[in-house]
Amino acid sequence: MRKIFDSFKRLGRGLGLAIAYALAGLFYFAILGPYSIVSRVAARDLLQQRPDPKAKTYWRRVRVSGTRSDRPF
């Protein structure tokens, strides 16, 4: 009985691994791939990473509301 249980456990682990890789690949090719292609075609810069030759600096001012004790982090 123990050998049967161990065989099913090994089979389940292998099937779980195969399904995990299949779902990860499906997610990548069905969702992330087309999204990246559309973003590049639409020339969207969501992270604002493009260099601006006219900019003196890339630093941004941070607006702080309240005192430091109000916002410890």
C-alpha positions as CSV (number, residue, x, y, z in Angstrom):
1,M,0.0,0.0,0.0
2,R,2.9,2.4,0.8
3,K,4.4,1.9,-2.7
4,I,1.1,2.8,-4.3
5,F,0.8,5.9,-2.2
6,D,4.4,6.9,-3.0
7,S,3.8,6.4,-6.8
8,F,0.6,8.5,-6.7
9,K,2.5,11.2,-4.7
10,R,5.3,11.3,-7.3
11,L,2.8,11.4,-10.2
12,G,0.9,14.2,-8.5
13,R,4.1,16.2,-8.0
14,G,5.1,15.7,-11.6
15,L,1.7,16.7,-12.9
16,G,1.6,19.7,-10.6
17,L,5.0,20.9,-11.9
18,A,3.9,20.4,-15.5
19,I,0.7,22.3,-15.0
20,A,2.5,25.1,-13.2
21,Y,4.9,25.6,-16.1
22,A,2.1,25.4,-18.6
23,L,0.1,28.0,-16.8
24,A,3.1,30.3,-16.4
25,G,3.8,30.0,-20.1
26,L,0.2,30.6,-21.1
27,F,0.1,33.7,-18.8
28,Y,3.3,35.1,-20.4
29,F,2.3,34.4,-24.0
30,A,-1.4,35.3,-23.7
31,I,-1.2,38.4,-21.5
32,L,2.3,39.8,-21.0
33,G,3.5,39.4,-24.5
34,P,0.6,41.1,-26.3
35,Y,0.6,43.9,-23.7
36,S,4.3,44.6,-24.2
37,I,3.8,44.7,-28.0
38,V,0.9,47.1,-27.7
39,S,2.8,49.3,-25.3
40,R,5.8,49.6,-27.6
41,V,3.6,50.2,-30.7
42,A,1.6,52.9,-28.8
43,A,5.0,54.4,-27.6
44,R,3.8,54.5,-24.0
45,D,6.4,55.2,-21.4
46,L,4.7,54.1,-18.2
47,L,7.8,54.4,-16.0
48,Q,9.0,57.7,-17.6
49,Q,12.4,56.2,-18.4
50,R,13.0,58.0,-21.7
51,P,15.9,60.5,-21.5
52,D,15.0,64.1,-22.1
53,P,17.9,66.0,-23.7
54,K,16.5,69.4,-22.5
55,A,16.4,68.3,-18.9
56,K,19.0,69.8,-16.5
57,T,18.4,67.1,-13.9
58,Y,16.1,64.1,-13.4
59,W,15.5,64.8,-9.7
60,R,12.0,65.4,-8.6
61,R,10.8,67.4,-5.7
62,V,8.7,65.4,-3.1
63,R,5.8,67.2,-1.5
64,V,5.6,66.3,2.2
65,S,2.3,66.9,3.9
66,G,2.3,67.3,7.7
67,T,5.2,66.9,10.0
68,R,7.7,64.1,10.0
69,S,6.1,62.5,13.1
70,D,2.8,62.2,11.2
71,R,4.5,60.1,8.5
72,P,7.2,57.9,10.0
73,F,7.8,56.0,6.8
